[in-house]
Amino acid sequence: MLSRGLIGSVLVLLGGLVVSTLPESAALMQFHILQELRGHGAGRMLGLAFVMLGLGMLGAAWLALCRYVSHEKNNVEPDEALSLVRHATLVWSAPLLLAPPLFSRDGWSYAAQGMLTRLDVSPYTHGPGVLQGGPIIEAVDPRWLFTPTPYGPLPLILGDLAAQGTGNPWLLVVIHRLIALVGLALLAWAVPRLAQWTGMNPALATAIVIASPLMLANGVGGLHNDLLMVGLMASALVVAVERSWFWGAVLGGAAAAVKLPGGLVCIGVALVTLPLAATMLERVRRLALVGVVAVGFLVGLGVLWGLGIGWADALSVPGTVNTPLSVPTLIGGALDWTAEGLNTGLAPATFLDVVRKVAQVASVLAAAYIALRWRTGDKEASLQAVATVVGTTLLMSPVVHLWYFLWLVPFVAPLRLSRVGTTTVIAVSVIIGLVAPLDSSLHGAYLAILLTSMLAAVVFGALLLTRSARNRIERIADADWLPV
């Protein structure tokens, strides 16, 4: 099980060196064999096959891990099972530590944005392109070269500190991946505690969150700030219960200082630290106090570092792209297509803009309803509240990438789900991991997209659709949860 996942991770690393965007000045680019593989279609297809095979092996190893820790008949102690899950995650993540950003170029942008901050150039007003050449921007996606960043001040500050030590983009990427792995470590600490709130199996809940193909492909390999954000979110809930609402709010503010949606956890922080059946006045007062502390941390961090609150002006940047996973984008796009077919004469993207705005308003109203009406003083209810508000935000978001699902799983996995619900979480975690190469790294490469889709379908069928595979997943979903 461990060795199978390790081999899979190594295959993802080797294939990723062939299919991922690399700086032309990188030392690895001087190796003749890598140049040959990257320079020919057959070589790139071979690299892609390595990636898909590796992701499939990781998926199979993960399912075996979940099955092993989910049954009492395996005679494994709860603490031992949890240690095994954490050890497996460490082993499977290790080969990806030195990998380039996989399936997305965002990691290269992080490195460049940190360098901008180091040079006292605000990433909230300038894109990496102002650096005017050099290794630091060689692998940055051209789409974002002259676009300000929508991220909060925390990753920029950490990137600034990293850039003080080196200007090598690959080393900076490794440092940013280590920063992301802090989020993974926070999840490994927080999720077992969240599972205890609901009486669930801590080892299985943790395995679903930190060791899945979704996490390894998109969180660790993909190198996204979302991993640090969600680690801080989960920790905020736990700290609010075990310490105080104040420190939970501080961590909620830190999560928002990575990406603004991280602040949604503050609703759960307020609800869980209120007494049972709190009055509306108590509820509003606690929500206000938590909000003041979280916003104070978010704003104060940017002001102290000289970055200000420029992220507020850049929040529209992600909405400049259309993603097929966004429900409002699909609905708005379909309505615009219909309007064009009917020759209505409406401006392009008329319905797209309207539907997106309506969805954002609906998202805010849903969050307000949960904050003001959800049950208070109940740990399981607060976990459900965060899962609901995050899920609603994803559903209504104008832009949804594959790695955005990292926001939701840590708050869903510890819940007492039905057999269908558990099976769905497991299946989605495998599927999103397998299709990770399709998100952005292959755009425009139609043959690669076709081949990846075919390979993903084959691996998906082997992992989830055969009778033996379905039996394995059913044994996980039907397992007797360990009472806490």
Secondary structure, 3 states (H helix, E strand, C coil): CHHHHHHHHHHHHHHHHHHCCCCCCCHHHHCHHHHHHHHCHHHHHHHHHHHHHHHHHHHHHHHHHHHHHCCHHHCCCHHHHHHHHHHHHHHHHHHHHHCCCCCCCHHHHHHHHHHHHHCCCCCCCCCHHHHCCCHHHCCCCHHHCCCCCCCCHHHHHHHHHHHCCCCCHHHHHHHHHHHHHHHHHHHHHHHHHHHHHHCCCHHHHHHHHHCCHHHHHHHHHCCCCHHHHHHHHHHHHHHHHHCCHHHHHHHHHHHHCCCHHHHHHHHHHHHHCCCCCCCHHHHHHHHHHHHHHHHHHHHHHHHHCCCCCHHHCCCCHHHHCCCCCCHHHHHHHHHHHHHHHCCCCCCCCHHHHHHHHHHHHHHHHHHHHHHHHCCCCCHHHHHHHHHHHHHHHHHHCCCCCHHHHHHCHHHHCCCCCCHHHHHHHHHHHHHHHHCHHHCCCCCCCHHHHHHHHHHHHHHHHHHHHCHHHHHHHHHHHCCCCCCC
